[in-house]
Amino acid sequence: MMDITTVLLRDGRKLGGIIPDVVIEEVHADTLTITDHPVEQGAAITDHAFKNPAELTMRIGWSAGSVALNGVISGVVSGTLLTGKLKTVRDVYDDLLKLQASRQPFDVSTGKRLYTSMLIRSLAVTTDAATENALVATVVLRQIIIVQTKAAKLKASALKSPSKTGPVANLGSVQPAAVSSAQNTAQFLKLP
């Protein structure tokens, strides 16, 4: 369902399926963790640095009037006007809280770029005299880096010391063997 924000602004800014009325600020942060240890000259520097998940902080807002207007226009377009309760800024806040609580990665589009696999790390809302009938939220989002791994099996013959580095093998039931006191002491002291 298209709402008035999409029709009028068409800038495509959204968090999952939630479209803000206004974006006050977007702060994009991309960082790299770099080793503090010395790196051998000629070594691959990429082995000593890795990219951290992207972070995005957005100050976004909704006014009570625009949320209600979006509801009316959506109702007219869909033919469901007056069959349901109109949305309030409280409903939008609940939607943001549900999106955070779901812990399911979602896409975020901003004026600068599209982010994938994002989660809401923190959500802060302050209500004062100026924002009593509006919702102004500071949303901090962080990317989840999703990877795929594979397990590889090595043949015991390919290992340097298969008894120490080989894979675990099921040998069935093994009965303990009696060890003499002298053997136990020698093993403990590692005597030859």
Secondary structure per residue as TSV (DSSP state, phi and psi in degrees):
chain	resnum	aa	ss	phi	psi
A	1	M	-	360.0	128.6
A	2	M	-	-87.0	135.6
A	3	D	-	-107.9	174.8
A	4	I	H	-62.6	-33.0
A	5	T	H	-60.0	-44.2
A	6	T	H	-65.2	-41.3
A	7	V	H	-66.6	-46.4
A	8	L	H	-82.0	-43.1
A	9	L	H	-91.7	-40.0
A	10	R	-	48.0	35.8
A	11	D	-	-98.2	-7.0
A	12	G	-	73.5	11.8
A	13	R	-	-74.6	126.7
A	14	K	E	-164.2	156.4
A	15	L	E	-113.8	108.7
A	16	G	T	59.3	-120.4
A	17	G	T	-102.6	7.2
A	18	I	B	-94.7	124.1
A	19	I	-	-109.1	119.3
A	20	P	-	-75.3	151.2
A	21	D	S	-72.7	-38.0
A	22	V	E	-143.5	141.3
A	23	V	E	-110.0	113.1
A	24	I	E	-81.3	-39.1
A	25	E	E	-158.6	142.9
A	26	E	E	-128.4	127.0
A	27	V	E	-119.1	114.8
A	28	H	E	-98.4	133.0
A	29	A	E	-132.4	121.4
A	30	D	-	-124.8	119.8
A	31	T	-	-124.4	160.8
A	32	L	E	-126.4	131.0
A	33	T	E	-90.2	124.5
A	34	I	E	-119.8	136.5
A	35	T	-	-59.1	148.9
A	36	D	S	-93.0	-14.0
A	37	H	S	-79.5	152.8
A	38	P	-	-62.0	147.4
A	39	V	-	-115.3	131.5
A	40	E	-	-59.7	134.1
A	41	Q	T	-60.7	133.3
A	42	G	T	92.5	-11.6
A	43	A	S	-71.3	156.0
A	44	A	-	-71.2	114.3
A	45	I	G	-63.3	-28.5
A	46	T	G	-62.7	-19.3
A	47	D	G	-76.5	-9.9
A	48	H	G	-120.2	15.5
A	49	A	E	-152.8	143.4
A	50	F	E	-141.5	151.1
A	51	K	E	-81.2	131.9
A	52	N	-	-84.6	160.7
A	53	P	-	-58.8	144.6
A	54	A	-	-66.7	145.1
A	55	E	E	-125.3	146.1
A	56	L	E	-140.1	130.3
A	57	T	E	-116.7	126.8
A	58	M	E	-124.3	135.1
A	59	R	E	-105.7	114.4
A	60	I	E	-130.5	158.7
A	61	G	E	-147.9	161.7
A	62	W	E	-138.8	142.2
A	63	S	E	-104.8	153.0
A	64	A	H	-59.5	-39.9
A	65	G	H	-64.9	-42.4
A	66	S	H	-71.9	-35.5
A	67	V	H	-63.5	-44.2
A	68	A	H	-65.2	-43.1
A	69	L	H	-61.8	-42.3
A	70	N	H	-57.9	-42.4
A	71	G	H	-63.6	-42.5
A	72	V	H	-65.2	-47.9
A	73	I	H	-63.9	-42.5
A	74	S	H	-61.6	-38.8
A	75	G	H	-66.2	-39.7
A	76	V	H	-66.1	-45.4
A	77	V	H	-63.2	-41.1
A	78	S	H	-88.9	-10.3
A	79	G	T	79.8	16.8
A	80	T	-	-111.6	18.4
A	81	L	T	-58.8	135.1
A	82	L	T	71.1	3.9
A	83	T	T	-92.9	-14.5
A	84	G	S	-135.7	170.0
A	85	K	-	-76.5	136.1
A	86	L	-	-71.5	145.8
A	87	K	-	-72.4	147.7
A	88	T	-	-119.8	172.7
A	89	V	H	-64.3	-28.4
A	90	R	H	-64.2	-38.4
A	91	D	H	-64.4	-39.3
A	92	V	H	-64.7	-42.8
A	93	Y	H	-60.5	-43.4
A	94	D	H	-60.9	-38.6
A	95	D	H	-62.1	-41.8
A	96	L	H	-64.1	-42.8
A	97	L	H	-63.9	-39.5
A	98	K	H	-65.7	-40.0
A	99	L	H	-62.0	-42.2
A	100	Q	H	-66.1	-45.7
A	101	A	H	-67.1	-25.3
A	102	S	H	-65.6	-27.8
A	103	R	T	53.5	31.7
A	104	Q	-	-105.7	126.2
A	105	P	-	-59.4	143.4
A	106	F	E	-141.7	167.8
A	107	D	E	-92.7	147.0
A	108	V	E	-128.2	128.3
A	109	S	E	-112.9	136.8
A	110	T	-	-125.0	-174.0
A	111	G	S	-72.3	-17.0
A	112	K	S	-106.6	-34.5
A	113	R	-	-165.6	170.1
A	114	L	E	-102.8	128.5
A	115	Y	E	-106.8	140.4
A	116	T	E	-115.3	157.1
A	117	S	E	55.7	53.8
A	118	M	E	-103.2	151.0
A	119	L	E	-130.0	152.7
A	120	I	E	-84.1	111.5
A	121	R	E	-77.5	-43.1
A	122	S	E	-147.4	151.9
A	123	L	E	-135.7	118.9
A	124	A	E	-125.3	131.6
A	125	V	E	-131.6	129.8
A	126	T	-	-116.4	128.8
A	127	T	-	-110.2	125.2
A	128	D	-	-136.7	-170.0
A	129	A	G	-59.5	-36.4
A	130	A	G	-76.4	-25.0
A	131	T	G	-116.3	20.3
A	132	E	T	-57.5	-39.4
A	133	N	T	-107.4	26.6
A	134	A	E	-141.0	172.3
A	135	L	E	-128.2	117.6
A	136	V	E	-119.9	116.7
A	137	A	E	-120.1	142.2
A	138	T	E	-105.1	116.6
A	139	V	E	-115.2	123.0
A	140	V	E	-106.2	122.2
A	141	L	E	-117.0	148.6
A	142	R	E	-136.5	140.8
A	143	Q	E	-79.8	141.8
A	144	I	-	-98.9	124.4
A	145	I	-	-88.8	113.8
A	146	I	-	-101.8	128.0
A	147	V	-	-127.3	166.1
A	148	Q	-	-119.3	136.5
A	149	T	-	-119.5	160.3
A	150	K	-	-135.2	142.7
A	151	A	-	-93.9	133.8
A	152	A	-	-109.8	138.9
A	153	K	-	-105.1	130.8
A	154	L	-	-106.0	145.5
A	155	K	-	-74.6	144.2
A	156	A	G	-57.8	-32.1
A	157	S	G	-67.7	-22.1
A	158	A	G	-83.5	-9.7
A	159	L	S	-90.8	146.9
A	160	K	S	-68.0	-43.8
A	161	S	S	-134.9	80.8
A	162	P	H	-59.4	-29.1
A	163	S	H	-68.6	-24.9
A	164	K	H	-101.4	-34.6
A	165	T	H	-113.0	-0.3
A	166	G	S	-73.7	167.3
A	167	P	-	-69.6	158.9
A	168	V	-	-68.9	136.0
A	169	A	-	-123.7	142.7
A	170	N	-	-82.9	112.1
A	171	L	-	-100.1	7.5
A	172	G	-	79.2	-160.4
A	173	S	-	-76.8	131.4
A	174	V	-	-119.9	127.6
A	175	Q	-	-88.9	136.6
A	176	P	-	-67.3	143.5
A	177	A	-	-100.6	145.0
A	178	A	-	-71.4	136.1
A	179	V	-	-121.1	132.7
A	180	S	-	-73.0	161.4
A	181	S	H	-61.7	-38.4
A	182	A	H	-66.2	-40.7
A	183	Q	H	-64.7	-42.0
A	184	N	H	-62.3	-44.3
A	185	T	H	-64.8	-44.1
A	186	A	H	-62.6	-39.9
A	187	Q	H	-67.4	-40.5
A	188	F	H	-64.9	-41.9
A	189	L	H	-87.6	-7.5
A	190	K	T	57.6	44.8
A	191	L	-	-82.1	149.3
A	192	P	-	-73.0	360.0
